[in-house]
Amino acid sequence: MARKKVPTAAIIAGVAWDGAWKFLAIRRAIKLRQFRWIAPLLVVNSVGLLPILYLWKLSKRQAQPGD
């Protein structure tokens, strides 16, 4: 049975996509002192879905002067 080869560029793009969203979400979690989110954001490989969900819904707060 022949396996289809996944293009290397697609893998690199997926890793970069996930890494960028993880970076943004973890940076936001640290800024908001929501440390309980850091481990799930690092461990769960969701192709960016968990970090996007965190940034979009779960880390809402009003901007404070000086932020």
C-alpha positions as CSV (number, residue, x, y, z in Angstrom):
1,M,0.0,0.0,0.0
2,A,1.6,3.3,-1.1
3,R,1.6,6.2,1.3
4,K,1.0,9.7,0.0
5,K,3.9,12.0,0.8
6,V,3.0,15.2,2.6
7,P,4.9,18.2,1.1
8,T,7.6,19.5,3.4
9,A,6.5,23.0,2.8
10,A,3.0,22.2,4.2
11,I,4.6,20.8,7.3
12,I,6.8,23.8,7.8
13,A,3.9,26.2,7.2
14,G,1.7,24.3,9.8
15,V,4.5,24.3,12.4
16,A,5.1,28.1,11.8
17,W,1.3,28.8,12.0
18,D,0.9,26.9,15.2
19,G,4.1,28.4,16.7
20,A,3.1,32.0,15.9
21,W,-0.4,31.6,17.6
22,K,1.1,29.8,20.6
23,F,3.7,32.6,21.0
24,L,1.0,35.2,20.9
25,A,-1.4,33.4,23.3
26,I,1.4,32.5,25.8
27,R,2.6,36.1,25.8
28,R,-0.9,37.3,26.5
29,A,-1.4,34.8,29.2
30,I,1.8,35.9,31.0
31,K,0.8,39.6,30.6
32,L,-2.6,38.9,32.2
33,R,-1.0,36.6,34.8
34,Q,-3.2,33.7,33.7
35,F,-0.4,31.1,34.3
36,R,-2.8,28.1,34.3
37,W,-3.1,28.5,30.6
38,I,0.6,28.3,29.7
39,A,0.9,24.5,30.0
40,P,-2.2,23.6,27.9
41,L,-1.1,26.1,25.3
42,L,2.3,24.5,25.1
43,V,1.2,20.9,25.2
44,V,-1.9,20.7,23.0
45,N,-1.2,20.5,19.3
46,S,-4.3,22.0,17.9
47,V,-2.9,23.6,14.8
48,G,-3.5,27.0,16.3
49,L,-7.1,26.4,17.4
50,L,-6.6,26.5,21.2
51,P,-4.4,29.6,21.1
52,I,-6.8,31.4,18.8
53,L,-9.7,30.5,21.0
54,Y,-7.8,31.7,24.1
55,L,-7.0,35.0,22.4
56,W,-10.4,35.5,21.0
57,K,-12.7,34.5,23.8
58,L,-10.9,33.6,27.0
59,S,-8.4,36.5,27.6
60,K,-10.9,39.4,27.3
61,R,-10.2,42.3,29.5
62,Q,-10.5,46.1,29.3
63,A,-7.3,47.8,28.4
64,Q,-5.8,49.7,31.3
65,P,-4.0,53.0,30.9
66,G,-0.3,52.4,30.5
67,D,-0.6,48.8,29.0
